[in-house]
Amino acid sequence: MRKQILTLTAALSLVAAFASCNKDQDPNKPKEVNYPEMAEVETPPVLMTTADGVKVYNGGFGSAVATDPNDPEVFYMMTDRGSNVAGQAKNSIIIGKTDFTPQIGKFRLKDGKLVLEQVIELKNEKGAKLNGVPNPAGMGSTGEVPFDLTGKQLTPSADGIDSEGLVIAPDGTFWISDEYGPHILHTDANGKTIERINPFGSGFGGRKIPTVFAKRRANRGMEGLTITPDGKTLVGIMQSPIYNPSSAAMSGSVVIRILTFDIASGATKQYAYLMDNASLTGVSEILALSSTTFLTLERDGLYGGDTNSPAQFKKVFKIDISKATDISDAANAAIGKLFNGKTVEELKDLAGLTAAGITPVTKTLTFDLLKDLPSVYPHDKAEGLTMVKGNILVISNDDDFGVVDNGKSGFAQKMLPLTKNVDRNRLYFIKMK
């Protein structure tokens, strides 16, 4: 009898334990995730190997990062136009894989690694794949002349995009900004274009952004894009001061434009943001905290931990546009609205803006990647920002597909000076105050 009672007790204990386990795995209960300090992408595949033996990896996913609204272990990361370096001739660029399609990768955080689960290739409105080749004149051309690794000049493409900023809309579609036009691209969940907006009216859908943005500096276009928490307004930021009215006239300027775009109406506003100093590569990303407050990521182009030329500046700032002056031009002139006879870029700094009656966005330091991380930040390009539950800031790096310029119109392996390893995409998880 006693044995039977013990057996019954054990059985009831197992039932209770099973019920408790099922309760813990309730699909309606939010998943709790313990984020690591850093997670690296699992070994990326080799896209191609050059004649010199340099491997081009299908990395490059760190240009932007966005959280999955339904799964805290999933992150969407995006490439730019593909592996490329500057050529030796003026305005030339060398594109490694000419048929590369800019893409969004769906990554899952698993055992401290980022595992690629899905690739979403970007496509035009007809479903044909986009590419990373510069646009033709009048359709977003930056003036860059593209070549392949054999020295063959490539034909500009209306389907070219240099994707940089990524947003997941409340309906599951994507909004993407780029460095060519600049373009703002709206795609469905499968990457097919719904609308393409630029300053020229050459996109798909007919809407435009202010003409002045066509003066963006080549390879320094709309680097960052975010959406306000209500899902109504896109907010983009240029990487650097635009060449307005010319590169010579704005030399030394730290005035960068922020653009707000009302998704329903297409109405826009513009604000002035002051970069810390003119030597920086510029602003890599913007992330909405509210309808008026944002985080920005501002950086130089140097490697952390490099003993020869160490990085000096990689910082996250909190900004507020609520009291900033709208610098929009009602006439939509090619150089925008003038203040005291000058473009805002010609005003150059806070003193110039103040004298012209312009209030820039406020800006306060929030986090310094070079000082506040528990270990040395080894990368050159901190590029993406997002936030996960628990007030944890997530920062991605652009690994440039594992290649850099070899100084001879070709590729060299991109090695991190600190680790002596090829650069790879990582996410850094930072608990904010």
SVG drawing of the C-alpha trace seen along z (x, -y; Angstrom):
<svg xmlns="http://www.w3.org/2000/svg" viewBox="-3 -89 54 91">
<polyline fill="none" stroke="black" stroke-width="0.4" points="0.0,0.0 2.7,-2.4 4.5,-1.7 1.2,-2.5 0.8,-5.7 4.4,-6.8 3.8,-5.9 0.6,-7.9 2.4,-10.8 5.2,-10.7 2.7,-10.6 0.9,-13.6 4.2,-15.4 5.0,-14.8 1.6,-16.0 2.1,-19.2 5.6,-19.7 4.3,-19.2 1.6,-21.7 4.1,-24.2 6.3,-23.7 3.4,-24.2 2.5,-27.3 6.0,-28.7 5.8,-28.0 2.5,-29.8 2.6,-31.2 0.7,-34.3 3.4,-35.1 6.1,-37.5 9.4,-35.8 12.1,-36.7 15.6,-37.1 18.9,-37.5 20.9,-39.5 24.6,-39.1 27.0,-42.0 27.8,-41.2 26.6,-38.7 28.4,-37.9 26.9,-36.6 27.7,-32.9 30.4,-32.3 29.0,-34.1 29.3,-32.4 31.9,-33.5 30.2,-35.4 33.3,-35.3 37.1,-35.2 39.1,-37.7 42.0,-36.8 44.3,-37.9 42.7,-35.4 40.7,-38.0 37.4,-36.6 34.2,-38.7 31.8,-37.6 28.0,-37.9 28.3,-40.0 27.6,-43.7 24.3,-43.3 25.2,-45.9 24.2,-49.1 21.0,-49.1 19.2,-47.0 15.6,-46.8 13.8,-44.6 11.1,-42.2 7.9,-43.5 6.7,-40.0 9.9,-38.2 12.6,-39.7 15.2,-37.1 14.8,-38.3 16.6,-41.2 16.4,-42.4 19.7,-43.7 20.3,-45.2 23.2,-45.5 24.2,-48.5 24.9,-48.4 27.4,-45.6 31.2,-45.1 32.8,-48.2 35.9,-50.5 37.0,-53.8 38.8,-53.5 42.0,-55.3 40.3,-57.6 38.3,-60.6 34.8,-59.7 35.3,-56.0 34.2,-53.1 35.0,-49.4 32.1,-47.0 33.0,-43.5 29.9,-41.5 28.0,-43.4 24.8,-41.3 24.6,-41.6 21.1,-42.4 20.8,-44.7 19.0,-42.7 17.5,-42.4 18.6,-39.5 16.4,-38.0 18.7,-36.9 17.8,-35.0 19.8,-35.3 20.7,-31.8 23.4,-30.6 25.1,-34.0 25.3,-33.9 23.2,-35.6 21.8,-32.9 20.6,-33.9 17.1,-32.5 15.8,-34.4 17.1,-36.7 14.7,-39.3 16.0,-40.6 14.9,-44.1 12.9,-44.4 11.4,-47.0 7.6,-47.5 7.6,-44.8 9.3,-42.3 12.7,-42.4 15.7,-42.5 17.4,-45.8 21.1,-46.2 23.9,-48.4 25.0,-50.2 24.7,-54.0 21.7,-55.6 21.6,-57.5 21.6,-61.3 18.3,-62.8 17.3,-59.6 19.6,-59.8 23.1,-59.9 25.9,-60.7 28.4,-61.3 30.2,-58.1 31.5,-56.0 31.2,-52.3 33.7,-49.6 34.0,-45.9 37.2,-44.2 38.4,-43.6 38.3,-47.4 35.1,-47.2 32.9,-50.3 29.3,-49.5 26.1,-51.0 24.2,-53.1 20.9,-51.5 17.6,-53.1 17.2,-50.1 20.3,-50.8 20.1,-51.5 22.6,-52.1 20.4,-51.1 21.4,-52.5 18.4,-53.2 15.7,-50.5 12.3,-50.8 9.7,-48.1 6.3,-49.7 3.4,-48.7 1.8,-46.8 5.0,-44.7 6.2,-46.5 9.7,-48.1 10.8,-51.7 14.4,-52.1 16.5,-55.2 19.6,-55.3 22.7,-57.3 22.0,-57.6 19.0,-59.9 18.6,-60.0 15.6,-57.6 13.1,-56.6 11.8,-53.1 8.7,-51.5 8.5,-47.7 6.2,-44.9 7.3,-42.2 8.9,-40.3 11.0,-43.3 8.9,-44.3 8.6,-48.1 5.4,-49.7 6.7,-53.3 10.0,-55.0 10.3,-58.6 13.1,-61.0 13.8,-64.7 13.4,-64.1 10.0,-62.6 11.7,-59.6 10.6,-57.1 7.5,-54.9 4.3,-56.4 4.8,-60.1 5.6,-61.6 8.8,-63.6 11.0,-64.9 12.4,-68.5 14.7,-69.2 17.5,-70.4 18.3,-66.9 19.6,-66.1 22.7,-68.1 23.7,-65.3 27.4,-64.5 28.2,-61.2 28.2,-58.3 26.9,-60.5 23.2,-60.5 20.3,-59.7 22.2,-57.4 19.6,-57.0 15.9,-56.5 13.4,-55.9 9.6,-56.0 7.8,-57.7 6.2,-55.4 2.7,-56.3 3.8,-54.9 2.8,-58.1 6.1,-59.9 9.4,-58.9 12.4,-60.8 15.6,-60.7 19.0,-62.2 21.8,-62.9 25.2,-61.5 27.1,-64.8 26.5,-68.4 25.2,-68.4 27.1,-70.3 24.9,-73.3 25.3,-75.4 28.7,-73.8 31.4,-71.8 33.6,-74.8 30.9,-77.1 30.1,-74.8 33.6,-73.7 34.0,-73.3 30.3,-73.2 28.8,-70.9 25.2,-71.6 23.3,-68.4 19.7,-68.2 17.0,-66.2 13.8,-65.4 10.4,-64.5 7.9,-62.9 4.3,-62.5 3.4,-59.1 -0.2,-59.8 0.1,-63.3 3.7,-63.4 4.2,-66.7 7.7,-67.4 9.7,-69.5 13.4,-70.1 15.7,-70.8 19.3,-71.6 21.5,-69.2 25.1,-70.2 27.7,-67.5 30.4,-67.7 33.2,-68.6 33.8,-68.8 36.4,-66.0 33.9,-63.3 32.5,-60.8 29.1,-62.0 25.8,-60.6 25.2,-56.9 21.7,-56.4 18.7,-58.0 16.2,-56.2 12.9,-57.6 12.1,-57.5 9.0,-59.7 7.6,-62.0 10.2,-64.7 13.1,-62.9 15.6,-60.7 19.0,-59.0 21.7,-59.6 24.9,-57.8 27.9,-60.0 31.3,-58.7 34.7,-58.9 36.0,-56.3 38.9,-54.9 39.2,-51.5 38.9,-51.1 42.1,-49.6 44.3,-50.5 47.7,-51.4 48.7,-53.4 45.6,-55.5 43.0,-54.8 39.4,-55.8 38.6,-59.1 34.8,-59.5 31.9,-57.1 29.1,-58.5 25.3,-58.2 23.4,-61.4 19.9,-62.2 18.3,-65.0 15.1,-67.0 13.5,-68.7 10.5,-70.2 12.0,-73.7 14.1,-73.6 13.4,-75.9 11.7,-74.4 14.2,-75.4 11.9,-74.1 11.6,-76.1 8.0,-76.7 9.3,-77.5 11.2,-74.2 14.2,-75.8 17.2,-73.7 19.3,-75.2 16.5,-75.4 15.6,-78.4 18.2,-81.1 18.9,-82.8 20.8,-86.1 21.4,-85.3 23.1,-81.9 22.1,-78.3 22.1,-76.7 25.2,-74.7 27.0,-78.0 26.1,-79.2 28.4,-76.4 28.0,-76.3 26.0,-77.3 27.2,-80.9 26.1,-81.2 22.7,-79.6 22.1,-81.8 22.9,-85.0 20.4,-83.9 17.7,-83.3 17.8,-79.5 17.5,-77.2 19.1,-73.8 17.9,-70.6 19.2,-70.1 21.8,-67.4 23.2,-65.7 25.7,-62.9 24.2,-59.6 26.8,-56.9 30.4,-56.7 31.3,-53.5 35.0,-54.1 34.8,-54.7 31.6,-53.1 31.7,-49.5 33.1,-46.8 35.7,-46.0 37.4,-47.8 35.1,-48.5 37.2,-47.2 35.3,-48.3 35.5,-51.4 31.9,-51.6 29.2,-51.7 26.1,-52.1 22.8,-50.7 20.6,-51.5 17.6,-49.9 16.1,-49.4 14.8,-46.2 12.7,-45.7 14.5,-46.6 15.9,-49.8 18.7,-48.0 20.3,-49.8 21.5,-47.7 24.3,-48.8 25.3,-47.1 28.6,-47.5 29.1,-47.5 31.8,-44.9 32.0,-46.0 31.6,-42.3 35.1,-41.7 37.0,-43.8 38.6,-47.2 40.5,-49.2 43.9,-47.8 45.1,-51.1 45.3,-49.6 41.7,-49.5 41.0,-46.3 40.2,-44.6 42.2,-43.7 40.9,-41.7 39.3,-43.9 41.3,-43.0 40.5,-44.5 43.7,-45.9 42.8,-44.9 41.9,-41.3 43.8,-40.6 40.6,-38.9 38.4,-39.7 35.7,-42.1 32.2,-40.5 28.8,-41.8 28.0,-42.1 25.3,-43.4 26.3,-45.1 23.7,-45.2 24.0,-48.1 21.8,-48.6 20.9,-52.3 20.1,-54.4"/>
</svg>
